[in-house]
C-alpha cells in the first residue's frame, strides 16, 4: 500500500511544488488541501502517513491545525512537518509544542526535504509492520483475537451511545481435524488462509472479521439487527461452501462452516454477546453443521435496523 502524504497549504504554487517533490519518492501518493478544515475531515476519515502543513494560512494557522490534527484518532503519531517562511525561534517552539515532528523554512532545500521524507517513511514502514504484527493474524490476515475483542467492546459502546443495532456471528470450519488428518496440516493452513481471504468479499466493508483461535472465527456486524445478521451469515456460509480450495497436489478440499448469531441486548456486554453467539454456534454443530443458528435472547434493545 503506498504511503499517503498530506499537504496542507493555502498557496496552490506551494502545494504543486511540494507534491512534485513527493512524487520523486517511490510508493507515495500526495493528497493536497487548501482548506485546513477539509484537510482535518480527510485525515479523520483516512489518516495520512506523513503531514506537511504551512505555518501561515488565513482560515486556520498551522499551529491550530496541528493541535486539532493530533486529537484525531490514529493521528497522534503521524510525522508532521511544519513549513514556513518565518525563521523566528518562537515559531519553531510553538510548532513543536503543538505536535510538529520536524520544521522546515521556505524555500525548503529539495535534497534536505526528500532526505527527511525518506527517513520518516522508513520509520512509518516499521510502525506499519509492528501494527500488523500486533493486531492481525499472520496466516489469515484477519484481526487477531486481542484486536477483535477490543473492537467488539468499542462497537458495543458505540451502538449503545448511538442507539443502533449490533450483531455478532461466531463460526468455525466444520470437521477441521478431518481436513488436517486427511490432507495434511499445510492443506489445513490453505483452508484457513482461503477463508480469511474470502471473508472480505462475502461481507460488508463495515464488518470486521477476526480469528479467535484455531479454526474459530467471528464477524462483527454493526448496524445489523438479528434478521439482517442471519442473512449476512447465511451468505457467508454459502460463499465459503462454494470456495474451490485445493491441497498442494490439486485435490479439492470441501469446506463448510457453522455459524452462531446473536444481537446485542439492552445493557448487554460484549463478553455476554460473544458467549451467546458461541452457544448458538454449538447449537448449529449439534444440529448437523453447515448451518446458521441464532441466539434466542436476551431481547434486543429497541433500535431501528439500518436499511
PyMOL commands that set and color helices and strands:
alter all, ss='L'
color gray80, all
select helices_A, chain A and resi 12-22+36-45+62-69+89-98+110-135+145-162+176-183+185-202+226-241+270-286
alter helices_A, ss='H'
color red, helices_A
select strands_A, chain A and resi 3-8+28-33+50-54+79-84+102-105+166-173+208-213+216-222+257-263+292-294
alter strands_A, ss='S'
color yellow, strands_A
deselect
rebuild
show_as cartoon
